[in-house]
């Protein structure tokens, strides 16, 4: 089976959930014997050198990249105001890249053309005109929901602009999905929402696959250390950390002076790096994720917006860490409060949940053990990739 995957970025290095999800998809499919070609934008923001691509994607049949600047600019944003297009999507569209993909499709016979996320979905319009190969869109998130929540929770002057972005990406997303023969969501919630939008194609849900590392039994865990790690360019993560820093952390630290919080992630805004408080440490990007988390005991995921699945939560469970999350952070994972994690949605309840784990090592260990078992049973990349291969086969047969 031959599959073309079209990406909005090179998924390397593996420092954020989106990169991990795409890389594991590509690697897992290749391990399943699928002949995978990858055509991707290579953005300034996530630029990967040719050497890095050669070294880390040798398992693919071919890799075609196109350099593009998708950075937000004041001029670009202002210019976009006078059009009806989504600025979020418009930044990822390039006519030359579109022509190169069409040429690639013209000289190859692919069984499935897989669009890895909404930001490359616009290329489906041209591709659908030149081939009868089934087109599949993997929805990492329902994007307009993220922007609607961000707009709702923001204040003037950001609020009206974020509302405009949300409305435009909503119009695009609701229209473009009907071009695809199939849509695969990462969560059941997103699958239901796509169906509620009237989508009539082949629709299913397949979770993100995670590579399972060996347990680090020889590492001493510090029961007082709490952490968060994530891509800090993503606005829902900023919103989460603002809430944690202002409303949650003071409640924790006032009742447990020994507690320590460590915050890490790429593209850390300067305002966080300037935070110097007792027990609150901001590290920015870390070179080795495993080295960063190995001695820490509790992951916090205080998300208030966003959809899709939280890759870092699954990784933390696999690393046998206890997790405290919001309902938003737990969405799509089917994890249960008190069994796999603790779930809290107010600052007071979130702080109380963290404090209970700091004070009760037995509860912390129980949640960590249960979480690892849950993650192993549901998210191992081998099992998830086998589901992808089976779905590709059913899709190609259904179109024929």
Phi, psi and omega in degrees: 000135181246127183231135171258123176254126179254123186241156178269354180196160172279121185279065178196140000288168187272067185252003179209163186299321180297316179295317181297316182298317181287317180299315181294328174298309182298313182292316182296318178297316179299319178295335179275002179089009177281137179275099189256124168254144185233120175244121189217146166294146176239093190280157174302320185294322181237042188294136176238132180289161178297325178297317179295321179294315179298318183289327191250357181230029181294342181284348181276154176297314178202155176228123177241126182240156178222117181289134182209147176259107179257010183298145176287132178230151180298319180295315180297318180294319179294315178300320182295333180301333183266013174237178179255006185277158175281122179294328178301319183275319185303326182295340183259005181258132176218126184298321181295317177300319178300316180295321180293322176296316180299321177296318179298318179292325182293333183255005178229153172254106177260144177278331179214141171247116190253121178262118187269077175107161186295333188288349173247007183295333182299335180289347181295330182301312180287320184293324181295337180283343188245357183211152173259004176300135180299136179256129182239134176248123171266120179267107176290325179213165162270099193298318186294334177295322178299312184289328175297317180293319178298319179295317182298322185269001181263173180236168177297140008267358182291328189304308182295326180289318177296325177295320177298314178300318180298315181296320182288319179288332175295314179300317180295312185296317182293334181272316189290332185300333185283353175282342188266142177287335181210147172231134175242122176260162179273333180236158177292326178299316179292324177301315180296320181294320177298316178297320179295339177279001177092014180294133186249358183279190179284116187235134176208174179237127175228123183290166174289138178270145181235133174288132184266115178272160177294144176295141179261083185287342186266007183264130178281124181269133176266108184294351180263357187261122179251152180210162170219137175221138180180167178290113187272007169276344183278122188299322176300327176291321177296316178301318180296315182288329174297315179296316181297316184292318186277317191252332187260310184302316179302326179291322179292309187290331180293335182255346178217094184292343181275348182294141178231136179242131180240125183243126182222159178159156182283158180052049181289119177301148184302329183298331179281322180296339180274356181283115178232093181231157180299122178081358182245112187239129178247118187257342186076209182285137179250146183287326185228109182300314182298321179293325180292317188269345194301326184258005182262157190247333188227125172265134173250137180228075185273052183288142175244350178213171181110154173227195185078206187234150183265097182301320183295329177294315179296317179299320179295320178296318178297329177276006177063047174256145172285148185233132168244124185221165170275169175300324178295320180290333180272350186302133177088357184257346181058028177272148186250136177299131179085348178248310180252341186193182168243137183241129182213144186236000171243159180301318182295315180292323179295313179298319179297320179296315179296315180298323180296326178283326176295325184272341187232087181301328181294317177295317179301315181292324179297313179295321179296317180294314180295322180296318179296316179300316179300314183294319179298320183286336189244340191230012178297138187295329179297313181293318181294319181294325176296322176296320178298314182299317179298319181292318176304315181298316180292325179294312182297324180287325183290328180286321179295000000 
